[in-house]
Amino acid sequence: MNLSRDNSSRRSFVKILEKSTARSYLFRWVTKTLAEVKPEEYDGLVIPGRRVPEYVRVVASGDVKRVVRHIFERNTPVAAICYAPATARVVKGREVTSHIAVGPEAENNGGIWVDQEVVVDGNLVTARAWLDNPAWMREFIKLLKSK
C-alpha cells in the first residue's frame, strides 16, 4: 500500500459531523453522504473521540452501523480514541484502552479495558486521549501498511 500523497493514492474522506444550533462545519473534502459510502473501498476507519462516538451511539443512522459492521467483518484496520472504543460497540472480547471515565462502559460492552498509551488487538488500535496520538497513529499506520 502506498501512503504517499501523489495523485495515484488520493482517498475519499467521509466524516460524521455533529451540528449544533450555534455552529456547523463545512469540510470541502467530504465528497459523499454516508448512504453513498461503500466500505469495501476503504483501507481503514478512524473513529475519533470527543462527542462523535456519543453522536454515533445515540443518533447514528443505519448507514453508520452498516459501515462499521462491514469494516469489522472484513478485518479492516480501525483506530479509535478517547470515548470511541466503548461507544462503537465493537469491543466484545477485545483488549482496549480509552479515556479512564469510559473504562467501565468498555467492560460493560464485553471489552477488556487497560490503562495504557495504546493497545493493538487484531485490526483495532485504541488510545486514551489526544496525548497518545503519536503512538496511536504509528500503530494504525503499521496496520495499514501490512494490508
C-alpha angles and dihedrals in degrees: 000000000000113000095181119121099241122126094261092065099046114143133201115235128211120188130186106225130197112218123202132185090247096056146349132200132234116201109185092199092063102101104166141051117232089253089060095051116113103195092200087070094063130085095205148351129232117200105194124209131233113066099337095086090048089053091048093049096046107033108009117142124234086259092066091050091046092053096045093046092050092048091053094043090055093046091238114169114269129189118197127176142185109347095357102087095063099037096048089071093222101105102092108135092359130117109236143162129210142150105321092243089061096051094096091050091051089052092046087056091054098264127137103233122206130176106233139116098261136356126197116197111170108299094350123092116185135182137181105234145333090288087069094054096111093055093038095053093041090057093042092052090050089056092048092050091050093058 
